[in-house]
Amino acid sequence: MMGRWDDGSVRAGAKMLISLKGVSKKFRKNGKEITVVNDCNLEIAENEFLVIVGPTGSGKSTLLKLIAGFEAPTAGELRVGGNIIKGPGADRGMIFQEYALLPWRTVLKNVELGLEFKGGKKEAENRELAMKYIDMVGLSYAVNKYPVELSGGMKRRASLAMILVTKPKILLMDGPFNALDSKTKMTMHTEISRIWKHEHNTIIFVTSELDEAVKLSDRIAVMNKAGRISKIFKNDLPRPRFGKAALAPDFHNRFIGLREEVLNEVKAGAGLAVCEY
Amino acid sequence: MGDRIEKKQQSGTGKAGAFLAERGFYVLGVLLFLVVWQAASMLKLFGSDFSEAFSPWAAALALIEMARNGDITRHAIPSLRRVLVSLAFAILVALPVGVLVGYFKRLEQLTYVVFQFMRMISPLAWMPIAIIMFGVGDVSVTFLLWLVAIWPLILNTAHGAGRVSPLWLNMAKTMGAMDAGILRKIIIPAAIPDMLTGLRLAVGVSWIILVPAEMLGVPDGLGYFILDTRDRFRYDQLMATIVVIGAIGYLLDSVNRWLISKYSWKI
């Protein structure tokens, strides 16, 4: 039941969690109809780390919004755990490209928000848990600052902690590390891999950086300018992919090799668009 | 040029200099106002017979007299009570209505014309109806004040609730928030700056309407006392009462400005 362009198989015996069948999304802009997501087929297994790459305007973010349930598809069907997606839900935590921090709450209170919604726990427990995640994203020095006082990168990290603390089963991440400096980005890569390993989330991660894609993914889906998934690459590189492991010559060669392949696919997808329009 | 002025201020005479540089023009404005007032009374602009009584000096003396014999508290307290009671009832009605109207687009459309229409009617126009409904007295006055206070509160609250970012709502939903939680933790706090702006406008307009409303047959209040001083030809007391009305109004507005600066969030 894999998608048409899907030549990368997922782990043997894995249970399918998310399935997209013939999903399209069209918008009307100035009277013209634009197809942003075009007949996408995709199956994502439980505990899989799928990265979606593609040139800007290839509909990556829109595809993620469809899975999140913020947008309804024009055609096709999206399911999570067998149920058709009808709207946003607590099973799918979205980390936005924009900052969704509440301006009247401090960093700490923002991170506590999701725990407050869940309820049930004591304030002290919430605080402790929130502090743990704030620490993880390296913001413990700014817990009592308001969003207006934070830099772009700090806001990004705060919104990340805000969602991670709620431990959603499925994590939808739209360019979550885009604005970070390289050192913080490396920390976040290690952290997100660790969280994924320990909490067995399913992660769908949109990015335009191929290094990031190869580092993090089980599979890499490439979208092209026409809004189609042109190819899905299987990423067999052994984990962990950080630190010493990444220095082994064999690993390094395979890493570069895969990145090259994906890059060519992305380039082809972007070039195709130039011919079409 | 700008640099020069700044340097001059820095080398000024310490604390007093700094105070004058910062607040001097506020004080100067008040002094100029008193000079104009005094000039108006000396030029007999208030009429040839009573101009003396209308002077700031006469008003100041009357003010001391009224403070001593308790006239100020006797009339200011009922006035403040009427405004605060009507405001409390206005808040009770306007905040929920405003949040609902702001949040639900259809409800906003349903109420838009009626609210904008009602808002433009001076509550004094309702006075005969109020008296038929509630009789002459406190209740009628409070009702009229309530009627003037609800519109700025409703419309501003609705505006605030309406500009809640869809991003926040989406995020709350992905966190599994229920409607009540979204209302309590996202929509209401988001609307607080606008609610406070509404409150400031409501207090301002209530205080203005208070004086004519208290001329409608209540036995006390600053509005009543204006008529009383006129009937007793105590124009010095009349001017002093006007000063009291302005001062309390200014104070109420200061409290509101303080609330806004303390409880408003910034983007």
HADDOCK unambig.tbl for C-alpha pairs under 7 A between the chains (distance, minus, plus):
assign (segid A and resid 88 and name CA) (segid B and resid 173 and name CA) 5.84 0.50 0.50
assign (segid A and resid 88 and name CA) (segid B and resid 174 and name CA) 5.44 0.50 0.50
assign (segid A and resid 89 and name CA) (segid B and resid 173 and name CA) 6.01 0.50 0.50
assign (segid A and resid 89 and name CA) (segid B and resid 174 and name CA) 4.81 0.50 0.50
assign (segid A and resid 89 and name CA) (segid B and resid 176 and name CA) 5.91 0.50 0.50
assign (segid A and resid 90 and name CA) (segid B and resid 173 and name CA) 6.74 0.50 0.50
assign (segid A and resid 90 and name CA) (segid B and resid 174 and name CA) 4.60 0.50 0.50
assign (segid A and resid 90 and name CA) (segid B and resid 175 and name CA) 4.87 0.50 0.50
assign (segid A and resid 90 and name CA) (segid B and resid 176 and name CA) 4.15 0.50 0.50
assign (segid A and resid 92 and name CA) (segid B and resid 174 and name CA) 6.07 0.50 0.50
assign (segid A and resid 93 and name CA) (segid B and resid 174 and name CA) 5.34 0.50 0.50
assign (segid A and resid 93 and name CA) (segid B and resid 175 and name CA) 6.68 0.50 0.50
assign (segid A and resid 94 and name CA) (segid B and resid 174 and name CA) 6.71 0.50 0.50
assign (segid A and resid 100 and name CA) (segid B and resid 167 and name CA) 6.06 0.50 0.50
assign (segid A and resid 100 and name CA) (segid B and resid 168 and name CA) 5.81 0.50 0.50
assign (segid A and resid 103 and name CA) (segid B and resid 265 and name CA) 6.29 0.50 0.50
assign (segid A and resid 103 and name CA) (segid B and resid 266 and name CA) 6.54 0.50 0.50
assign (segid A and resid 103 and name CA) (segid B and resid 267 and name CA) 6.00 0.50 0.50
assign (segid A and resid 104 and name CA) (segid B and resid 265 and name CA) 5.08 0.50 0.50
assign (segid A and resid 114 and name CA) (segid B and resid 175 and name CA) 5.53 0.50 0.50
assign (segid A and resid 117 and name CA) (segid B and resid 176 and name CA) 6.85 0.50 0.50
assign (segid A and resid 117 and name CA) (segid B and resid 177 and name CA) 5.32 0.50 0.50
assign (segid A and resid 117 and name CA) (segid B and resid 181 and name CA) 6.45 0.50 0.50
assign (segid A and resid 148 and name CA) (segid B and resid 266 and name CA) 6.90 0.50 0.50
assign (segid A and resid 148 and name CA) (segid B and resid 267 and name CA) 5.79 0.50 0.50
assign (segid A and resid 166 and name CA) (segid B and resid 175 and name CA) 6.92 0.50 0.50
